Amino acid sequence: MALTLTAIRLLARAHARKPFEGPVLTLGRQGIMATLDQCREAIRSQGVEPSALPAGMPTETNVPAFKTGPYRNFTNDRAMFTLLCGQPAETLDVSDYEDAEHIHDLNHPVPPALANRFGVIIDGGTLEHVFDPAQTLRNMKAMLKPGGRIIHMNPMNNWAEHGYYQLSPTLFHDFYVTNGFEFVECLVIGVGRVSAEGGHDKRAGVWRWTPGRPSAQVTSREMLTTFFEAEKRQERDDHIPQQGEAASGASSSQLGGVSGDGGGLNRLKARVLGTMPGAGMAVLIGKKILRRDLSSKPWGMDYVGRF
């Protein structure tokens, strides 16, 4: 689990919109892929003035694997979150290997002592590594105070073998909306090969996903991640959603493509393929030239910017 400068900018953007109220919890120790000065600059870029660090607070990396090699000059998560929101984040992990404050296997229900305890819970790339993601989502819901916020940053496309799963925005939206949360925002982040393999200072393109997006597959040569944010409005017993249950109206992306046609050019493709299957490639090329192929970037989403 690690936070790049893109992730730090997006967290600062969320904090600027509504300040984080603690305690803050991260799932897994977050390696920070930046120096302390780079963190300050990233936070300021979103209109947030970094907080001062307490005297004597360690600023070197606290991830054992980062202490040698190219990451040895990076800072740690406690310092970064103190800069961001004036308080260090606590960590929950399956072992004490990286000195987590809370030890728990998220495949199992969390103990009562952790219920309604945290104001912000950040999953910076843990859910895809836990065999039981449904129980993990229930655990996050249980640990969050009413009025608190959950933020997910997880792989969406082209991350095979990174963990057990690649996760759809629909999973997060349907679970949280049907379990007493208000949907705040979902962003899709394009993570280029260079950024994923070491160029962690590179800015990434960001698009806004909405639950009413026209029906279309999301395909890309680059790796895509999701930045999802929701706020807990009321306590509810755990609810298992059915796909599309949280959608307002007939949202084909929520219903797995059951309804909706994705636009006139998608209808044209279906008509042409029904009469001349060999013409499908020409239609596909034409749609890409006209930027109307919803399976290709920007996938029917609004461009937010580079972060």
SULRAGI-V382325 format. One record per backbone hydrogen bond with DSSP energy under -0.5 kcal/mol. CO is the residue of the C=O (numbers start at 0). NH is the residue of the N-H. Records with the same first field share a line. If there is no record, write none. Layout:
CO=NH ; NH
This chain:
0=30
1=3
2=32
3=7
4=8
5=9
6=10
7=11
8=12
9=13
10=14
11=15
12=16
13=17
22=118 ; 119
23=89
24=121
25=27 ; 91
28=30
30=2 ; 32
31=33
33=74
34=38
35=39
36=40
37=41
38=42
39=43
40=44
42=45 ; 47
43=46
47=49
53=56
61=63
62=65 ; 66
63=66
67=70
68=71
70=73
73=60
74=31
75=79
76=80
77=81
78=82
79=83
80=84 ; 86
81=85
82=50
89=25
90=100 ; 101
91=27
92=103
95=98
101=92 ; 103
103=105
104=107
110=113
111=114
113=116
117=144
118=148
119=24
120=122 ; 150
121=26 ; 123
122=152
123=1
125=128
126=129
127=163 ; 164
130=132
131=135
132=136
133=137
134=138
135=139
136=140
137=141
138=142
139=143
141=115
142=116 ; 117
144=147
147=231
148=120
149=229
150=122
151=227
153=225
154=166
156=223
158=161
167=170 ; 171
168=172
169=173
170=174
171=175
172=176
173=177
175=178 ; 180
176=179
179=232 ; 233
180=182
181=230
184=228
185=208
186=226
187=206
188=190 ; 224
189=191
190=222
191=195
192=196
193=197 ; 198
194=197
197=199
198=201
199=4
203=306
204=189
205=303 ; 304
206=187 ; 208
207=301
208=185
209=212
212=252
216=218
222=190
223=155 ; 156
224=188
225=153 ; 227
226=186
227=151
228=183 ; 184
229=149
230=181 ; 232
231=146
238=240
241=244
243=246
246=248
248=250
249=251
250=254
251=256
252=255
254=257
262=266
263=267
264=268
265=269
266=270
267=271
268=272
269=273
270=274
271=274 ; 275
275=278
276=279
277=280
278=282
279=283
280=284
281=285
282=286
283=287
284=288
285=289
286=291 ; 292
287=290
291=293
292=295
294=218
295=298
297=300
301=207
304=205
